[in-house]
């Protein structure tokens, strides 16, 4: 009897695991887990992608979660859903939820200039980090005083993406804040540093207290933790060679997230199910702040306009990119770093979404086909995001 009971329990658990279920796409069509497994592996093989980890959501819940490929190609040790990935700019989506929670709590006003929260000019503070809290370049800049939290989250602060991309390597406000979309990690970090001065708490502590702890995200942090050493992926170059693992231990809201598919699934589920934010706050986060008409998100084609994305009303919300579809708003966030290429999009009104984590510089080449196959997403602005399909690249 005991053996039968445990067998029944095991079979029940297997039935409840996300990868045991079928997936329903946006248009109502379905794909079996086995067929999706096969398609993902075929795409990875065709495009030379070393590893991936993927979750699909239906009705606001994960119904498919699976890891593919290797932590590092030379050892062929398999990736698990609990294996650590460098999150790159997925950091910004998580940070935006923290900021909106602080808005709910009355700690922060989205439209109050951030400088007004500080007793002295931001450039007068003595830097304590390697570089990201050094604002001395702004001493002769009056425009920065107009920047609000809303502008930082919507990428309209006027700051460049990173100061080192500027010819003189200095931080500056490039246009009147609030008037133009310009993707900016610096804007996110500026907001982070102001919050740290305001609250007296470092970013890592705020995140653990308000997001990671409550959601049970035990393998996620904005700084490298010793517990990550036993199970993490390496990034791969286009030819399969390894990048050296970056274990930079200064938390930055825009870029230093370390997470797992299991944990980022918990985060996404919490967003969809309003476990952290009230529904009205989530709606505000996913409300367009600035319309986007650039050919691509980053230089050089970000300086040219197009009507190509008018049908989806491409815009930016508060920490997330936004598009409009027949199935409601799509809220997306990319992640891109050396050897790491990620994408997440959710359609909150329908409860459908996907998380894609990868440890390969080739992965973005399969995102378009993967999104169409897995959830029927034909709306993601793949060219704007420079997700050029691998077979188109080969043809060039």
Residue, then its C-alpha position, 0 to 999 in steps of 0.5 A: x500500500x505504501x509503495x502504491x501511495x508513493x507511486x500515486x504521489x509521484x505521478x501526481x507531482x509529475x502531472x502538476x509540474x509545468x513542463x508536463x502540460x500543454x501550452x495555449x498560445x495567444x490566439x487559442x491554438x495549442x502546442x504540446x510540451x513535447x513539440x515545444x521541446x523539440x522545436x526549441x532544441x532544433x532552433x538551438x542546434x541550427x543557430x549554435x546556441x549553447x544553453x537556454x531556460x524557458x518558462x511559459x505562462x497561461x492564465x497567469x501561471x507557469x505551465x511550462x518550465x524547462x532548461x536546455x543545453x549546457x552551463x559551459x560547452x567544454x564540460x557539457x554540464x547540463x543547465x537546470x531551472x535552478x542554475x544561476x544566470x547573469x540577468x543583464x537588463x532584466x535588472x531594470x524590470x525588477x527594479x521598477x517593481x521595487x520603485x513602484x512599491x515605494x511609490x505605493x508606500x508613499x516613500x517616493x513621488x514619481x513626479x518630484x525631481x529627485x534632486x529635491x529629495x536630497x539635502x545637498x546637490x548629488x554631485x556634492x556627495x563623496x563617491x564610495x563605489x568604483x564609478x556609478x555613484x560619482x556625479x561630479x560631472x553634473x556640477x555645471x549641468x542644470x538640466x539634471x535637476x529636472x529629472x524625476x523617477x518617472x523619467x528614469x523608469x521611462x528612459x526619458x531622463x536625458x542621460x546616455x545609456x552609459x557614460x563610457x559611451x560618450x566621447x569624453x567618457x563623462x556623464x551629461x544630460x543630452x536633452x531636456x528631461x521628459x521630452x525624448x526616449x533614450x534608453x539609459x542605464x545611467x538614469x536607472x542608477x541615478x534613481x537607485x543612488x537617490x533612493x539609497x541616500x533617501x532610505x539609508x538602505x543599499x539596493x541589495x538590502x531593499x531588494x531582499x526586504x521588499x521583493x526577493x524575501x517575500x517572493x522566496x527568490x532565494x537564488x537572486x541578488x544584485x551582487x554575486x553571492x558565494x552560494x551561486x558558485x556551485x551552479x552557474x552558467x558561463x556566457x558563450x561567444x558566437x563561436x562557442x568560446x567562453x567568456x570569463x565570468x564577471x563577479x562584479x560585487x557592486x549592486x546596480x539597478x540597471x544591470x547586475x541582477x543574478x537570478x535563476x529561471x525558477x526565481x525569475x518565474x516567481x517574480x513574473x508570476x508575482x507581477x501577473x498575480x499582483x502579489x507585490x503591487x496593487x492592480x492599479x499600480x501595475x496598470x500604471x507601470x504598464x501605461x505608456x509614458x513615451x511613444x517610440x518611433x525609432x528604427x531601432x532601439x540603439x545606435x546608429x538607427x535610433x536616430x532615424x524614425x519609422x512608421x514600422x511599429x505604429x500598428x503596435x503603438x510601441x512605447x515605454x512604460x515604467x521600467x518595461x517596454x510596451x506594445x498593443x496587440x489584439x490580446x491587450x498590452x504586451x509588457x516586455x524587457x530585454x537583457x543583453x550582455x557579453x554571452x547573455x541574451x534574454x527576453x521576457x514578455x507578458x500579456x497581463x490581460x490574457x495572462x500569457x507570457x514567456x521568459x527566455x534566458x540564454x548563455x549564448x551570443x547567438x540566442x537573439x537570432x532564434x527569439x522571433x521564431x521561438x516567440x511565434x512558436x511558443x506563445x503565438x507572439x507575432x507582435x514583439x518588435x524584433x527588428x527594433x530590438x535587433x533580434x535578426x533571425x539567425x537564417x537571415x544573418x546567414x543569408x547576408 
